[in-house]
Amino acid sequence: MDLTQLELFKAVAEEGSITAAAARVHRVPSNLTTRIKQLESELGVDLFIREKLRLRLSANGYSFLDYTKRILDLVAEAKQAVSGGEPAGVFTLGSLESTAAVRIPPLLAAYHQRFPKVELGLSTGPSGEMIDGVLAGRFAAAFVDGPLNPLLDGVVVYDEEMLLVTAKGHAPVTCARDVHGETIYAFRANCSYRRHFEKWFVDDDAAPGKIFEMESYHGMLACVSAGAGLALMPRSMLESMPGSFNVSAWPLKEAFRGMQTWLTWRRGLRSPNLLAMLELLETLPRTLPPQV
C-alpha cells in the first residue's frame, strides 16, 4: 500500500465512478481499476459494491475512507510543517452555528485577505459533530464548546454569556423551577448548549417538558416569539437576530451563565495554516462590545 493508491482510492470513492475519477487524476481508467483491485487484494476486503457503471462504498470502504483522508491530511500537514512555507492549500474548519454567525466572519475575512493562498472551508453543527470531524480528519480545526477531548489540543477564543429566552410577557425567571415542565427548543442531543440547558434544570431539581429539536437559532426564536416555549442562546447570537426585541431574555445564575468557545485541533498537529489563525485570533477581542 502506498500514498498513490490511497489518493486514487479517495478519488474513486468521492466520484463514485472509475471514469470520473480517472479524469480527475489524469490517468486512464484501466490503471485505476488495476490499482483499486490491488488495494482490495492487499487488504483482503471489498472496498466497493459494483453496480453497472457506478461504484458504491462498502461498509469496509467507508471505514477505510476515513483513515485514508486522515493519512493524506497528515502527510500534507507534515510536508507543510517542515517546508517552512507560508500558509497555503485547503484549510477546513468546523464551527458551532452561533460562532459561525456572529464571531468568526471578521476573522475569516481578515484571514482570507492576509493569506490568499489558503482555501478556507467551513461547516457548522453541534459541538459533538465538530469534534468528531476533527478526530476523523474532516476538519483541520473547529470552534467548539469545552471541555476538550483528551486527543485534542485547543485554546479558549471566545467568552459567551448564556441567556434563557422566553416570550414577551412571560413571568420573571429567576431559577429553573420557575419554568419547570415548560416546552424547550434546542439542538440535537450532542449539542453542548443543550446539555448545558438540561443540566441547568437538573441542578435546580426541575425538568423541562417536551424538548423539540431545531436546526437553527432563527427557528428557535420564531417558536419562542409565538409563545410556544423556551430556548437557551448566547447573548451575542440573540442580539444579532432580527426579532430579538419580540422576546424576553433572562440571565442564568452565575454557575451556568458563562461558557467558553475553544478552537481545537488534533493533538500535536500545528500546521502553518493553523498557526496563522492562532496569531490572528490573538489580535481580536474575546468578547463582543455591547449592542447600542
N, C-alpha and C positions, 0 to 999 in steps of 0.2 A: 504494500500500500504506500502511495506517495501523495504529495500535495496536488499534483496534477490530476490524479484520479479523484481526489476529493473535490477539486474545483469543477471537474466535469460532472460528477455526480450531483453537485449542488445545482449546476445549470440545468440538467435534465429534470431534477426534482421541481425546480421553480417554473420551468417552461411546460412540463407535462408532455413533452414530445422530443424525440431524438432529433428530428429535422429542425425544429425551432432552436433547440439547444446548440446544435451544430452551427447554425447561422450566427448565434450569439457569440460563440467562442472561436469562430472562424476555422472550423475543422469539417472534415467530411463525415456524414452520418455513420458510415461503416466503422470509422475509427472510434466514435463514441460508443457504438454498440459493443464493440470488442472490449473496450476499457471497462464498461459497466459490467459486462459478463465476467471479466477477470476479477473485478472487485467483489462481486457476489460470490464467486467461487472461493476467493480467499477468505471471505467472512463466513461462508457456509450457510448463507441465508439468501432469500429473495428480497431485494430491496424494493422492487416494483411489482405491481399487478398489471399485467399486459392485457390491454383491451383494444383490439383492432389497431387504430392509428394513434392511440393515446396510451400514456403510462400513468398509473396512479401509485402513490407511495403505499407500500405495505405497512403494517404496524412496526415491523423492524426498520423499515425505511424512514418512518417519521422519527423514531428514536435516533437512528444514525445521522439524520439530517441535523438534529440539534447539536450533536457532538461535532459534526463537520463544520457547522457555522462557527462554533466556539473555537475550534482548532484554527480555522482560517483567519478569524478575527485576532486570535492571539499571535499568530505569525505576523500579521500586518502590523499589530501594535509593537511587537518585538523589533521588527525592521525599522519602524519609525522611531522607536525609543533610542536605538543605538546609532541611528543615522545622524542625529543632531540637527535634522532639518526643521523647517518651520511647519506649523500646523497645516495639514492638508488632508484630502481624502474625505471619506464619509464619516460623519460623527452622529450617531443615532442616540437620541435622548428619549427617556420616558418621563412622565410628569403627572402629578395629581391635576385634576381638572382646574381647581381653583388657582393653583400655582401657575398653570399654563395660561389661564385667562387674565390674571392680574399681575403676577410677579415677574415672569420672565420675558415678556415681549421686549422691554427695553434692553435686557441682557442679550437676547438673541440678535436684536438689531445691531447692537454695538459689536457683538462678536463677528457678525457677518461683514460689517464694514472694516474691521481690523484684520480679519483673516479670510479674505475672499476665496482662497483655495480650498476652504473647508465646505463640504456639502452637508448642511445641517438637516437632520430628520427628527421629527417629533411625533410621539404617540402619547395619548392620555388614557388614564384609567385609574382604578383603585390602587392604593399603595401596594397591596399584596401582589397584584398583577405586574406592577412595575418592578418590584424586587425580583419576582420570578423571571422577568425579562432580562434583567441584568445577570442573574445567575446562569441563565440559558445562553447568554451571549447575544440576545436580540438587541439589547441596548448597551452602549458603551458606558452610560451613566444614567441615573434617574433622580428626579426630585421626589422624595417620599417623606412620609411621616415616620419618626422613630418608634421604638428602638430598632437598631440595625440588626440584620442577620449577621451571625459570627463570621460568615465567609466574605463579608463586605467591609470596605473602608468607607469613610464619609466624613463630611463636615457639616455643621449647622449653618444654614444660609439665610433662613428667614424665621422671624418670630410671628406667630399668629395669635390673635385673640378670638376665642370661640364664643358665639352668641346663640342663645335659644331664640328662635324666630316664631312668632305667633301672629294670628290675625289681629287687625286693629280692633280695639275694644275688648280683647281678652283680659281677664282678671290678672293682676300683677303676679309674676312668677318669681318667688324667692328661693325655691328649692324644688326638687323633683316630685315631692309629694303633692305639690300644687297642681301638677299635670298628670298624676297617676291615672293610668288607664286610657289616656288620650292617644289618638292615632298619630304616628310619626312617619315622616318621609325621610328616606336615607338611601345611600348607595348599597351595593351588594355586600354580602357578609364579610368579604375580605377587605373591606374598606376600613382603614384605621379610624376615620372620623366616626363611622357607625359604631365601632367597638367602643370608642370614647363616649359616645352618646348613651349606649346601653349601660356602660359602667357607671355613668353619672346617675342613672336611675337606681341601679343596684346599691350604690353607696348610700343612698338615702332611703333604703328599704321601700322603694317604689318600683313600678314596672310600667312600660308603655302598653298601649292596647295593640291594635293592629299595626304592623310595620309594612309599609308599601315601598317597594324598591323602585327607585327612579334612576334615570340615565343622565340627568343634568340638574344643576342648581336652578336653572330657569324654570324647569318643570316643577321642582320643589316649591319655588317662590310662588308660582301661579296657584298651586294647590293650597298653600298656606294663606295666600291673599283671599282665596274664596272661603276661608274658614273651615277647611277640611282636615286640618291637623297641624302638626308642629314640625320644625326642622332645626338642625344644628348646622351653622355655617361660620366660616371665618369672617370676621368683620370686613376685611379687605374685599372679599368676594361679594358680600351683601351690598356694600356701598357702591360697588361698580355696576350694579344691575339696575336698569330702568324698572321702576315699580317698587323699589325698596321702601319708598315712603308710604306704601299701602299696607305695611306690616309693622308690628312692634318687635323690638329686639331687647332681650333681657340678658344681662351678664350672668355667667355661672359663678359659683363660689370659687375661691382662689385656687383650690387644688385642681380644678378642671378648666380654669379659664384660659390658660396658655398652652399652646402646642408649638412644636418646632418642626420646620421643614429642613430636611437634610438633602444634600447632593451626595449620592452614594455610587460606588463603582466596585468592581471585583478586586479583592484584596491583593495589594502589591502591584497592581497594573495602573501606572500613571503615564498615559500616553501624552505626547506633546499637545494634542487637541484638548485633553482634559486639563493639563497644567495651565494652558492658556485660559480656559474658562475659570479655573480657580483664581488665577491672578485678576481676572476681570471682576469676579464677584467681590473681591476684597475692596474694590473701589466703589461699590454700590451699597446703599443702606440696607440693613436687615429688616427695618420696619418702614411702612409707608407713612407719609405725612398725613395728618388728619384731613378729612374732607371738609371743605368750606361750604 
